């Protein structure tokens, strides 16, 4: 199982990267761009080549380029590009074809340079240049076609006049347990003495290894024919236990001093070590023993993908930077975001490091930390700076390079500059930032420059560092306190005298590689703290404006360059603010038009120094020697009524007493916060005892207020009263009280406000509800004239006389009432004999009624007539008496009225009618009309008995439409009676004559019979 073949680390790297989605003084306007053959991956590796002061160039690896080597396809190349901006040419490291040997009488290739990725790494050290092909294959067993990616490197010296090959893993052992998959040259660096460091992450079942050798030994022992030679002083790390398989030691390498001796140590990245958490090892350069490890914090983040060494805090000790481009950031419960991370380990002393400082990427799949390079002191502040590549970040995955500046604490957490790739993906991302190299000064201006590779676009870009100018600017105000009464300056072209003062601007500069004279563009802003549109209290004599533009020419020899500007104070009537300082701001920038050399990069102001200076002047006020007014503001207030009743015309006047027991209060204002229930109506003007103030209504977001001017200043000892009126009408959401919040505010710095006054006015709800009713007619007289009973009536006239009861619920106010109930008890029957037979219910207003039983169960036909005049008058609230005039009918005996029997729900069966009443505003009412017929037959059977039919009605207000509710809600009841009386006839009759004669004869006959009877009995 251990002999299975696995993909090479280089191929894994490419598939992972391609399948995933300003130090301030680098000149982005005029970069130098070098271009290579499309598709050659020109820019995959880059370095500066400066062997001496007269030779300046750059080296660019193109691992998929074609060369003049016969029969070799995309073997790769390294280009030398002159400076500035010259054409690039391939360096002829190797012009030969694959070497061959005889196998069974046939010449077979023993090495394979096609697709060997020569130029995947390139590194220069003074006049020495090394470039490697990590996918160079070697036929280990001569009689077998198997080939192994051992990797190889080429060394060029003496300005590319001599070359030598160095392939430390090329040997006769083809087993992966050995170095058959070494991929030597996958990473590459130099010690400071010029010795070579090579990483081979595929050796020993991809445990990986690092190899060191002397360039002198490589050159001296090189022989084109001696393919398997070994160097005497070559050093290699050996095989480890099987638990270290697939660790990729040597994936990245660097050199630095970490043990306190004169010898540098080797730093190697192991991105799949420590159970895939990754680690970085410090390795002793003498015997390649491991000294110390730094382990990653997240599995599969590829910690150790890249390493770099730099002294970023300028303490003389080398620090280590480690990239983990696949690091995933987890925020709360959101999905992890692959953003990449860089770790900085600051060395405190020999082999002792601080906990890592972190630089975290911000763009998903940007591969932040894929490349890290030491820039040197880019901005001239004495600290080392660093560039970090994120080759697939930015718009369209064009790539970014982020510049971080060093400081005494390490690296500043935010980049000072971000370089952005200019080339879109076609067909692969441009990879801008995949390769970085710094710490070399190609234009000899004293500042190190940066080179960035963009292999997908076949570009390499050199950014030159701009000289940094540090300006020492000063702003002086003479005097700093302006007396508005001291008007000693006359305005130009005017006779007007004004108060004035002088604004003096002074500046000098320093910096490396800067001309002896520079020009600043300056801008002065007066009263700069005032918002746009506000009145500026000071203006320049020169242009009567609050701002002025000018130039300052400065020579290096002169210590300080100064200019004076005269400024005057506006008339006091033109502004209110006399207390706040007059802020004067001096902004400056470099006048780039003053730099003559168009080929040189232009200087830039120090990014970490403010390009503005601010000073403040003050207006003299009558507040003692310290010019500091300390008022003592007091406020009291009372309303003219302590209770408001909802529904009434609620007008409130607040009687307010502001006073000042201290020094003057400037821009003093009375602020009254208006409660939601109230509206501002004005200032009381009808009382001599109350001062009339100038007040404004203001609305700020959801807050409404009245602001009244109390004087500027509100003088010491001021004490007066004023009246402010409000109308309180909006009670829908009112609580048991409303609150007015009052306070005096001023612009004074000390004691600027008075005490806060909260005025509470109670709110109550109150309503008088009247329940009244009427019977129509009030009395029924029996028997009915010309009416005969019907055994089974079918029409309403056959039942008996019409009886209507009308009830009205009337709200006299002042408050509205909400939900109410009305209950009616109607005398319907006695001993199963009908009394008042209901035909129809009619409502008026927000009233809905429901009887307890169905109406008109006998289906008697009835009509709904129009309201009689007296009924209409009652419904519409006329003053109608409950005693309605009787009709001209027979009069019942008066003495029998008082003996009438009352029929109501206590002694007869009633129909109950339940009604709900909606909201009734003040003066509104709801009415119910019950239309019925007296069941005459029931009463005719009880001739001469007197009755009073009584309906009982009651009401209960359930709630009022406010948050405020009274202690007791209105309720009441009444009884409406209809009397049933009997009449005595008073009409004369005409008797016929024969009746009279017959009556006389009958009388005489009776008399005779009586006389005869009496005679017989004696």
Helices and strands as residue ranges (DSSP letters): H 9-19, E 32-35, E 42-52, E 55-62, E 77-82, E 88-90, E 100-103, E 106-109, E 111-112, E 118-125, E 128-133, E 137-138, E 152-157, E 162-166, E 187-190, E 196-200, H 203-206, E 209-213, H 215-220, E 235-236, G 242-244, E 249-256, E 265-270, H 273-276, E 279-283, E 290-295, E 306-310, E 319-324, E 328-329, E 337-338, E 341-345, E 347-349, E 352-353, E 357-360, E 368-376, E 385-390, G 395-397, E 400-404, E 406-407, E 410-411, E 417-420, E 435-440, E 449-454, G 455-457, E 459-463, E 468-478, E 481-482, E 489-490, E 497-498, E 500-510, E 517-525, E 538-540, E 547-555, E 561-569, G 572-574, E 582-590, G 592-594, E 604-605, E 612-619, E 633-639, E 643-645, E 650-660, E 668-673, E 678-683, E 695-700, E 703-711, E 719-728, E 737-745, E 757-764, E 767-776, E 779-782, G 796-798, E 802-814, E 820-830, E 833-834, E 836-844, E 847-851, H 869-875, G 894-899, E 901-903, E 909-917, E 925-934, H 936-940, E 947-957, E 971-982, H 993-1016
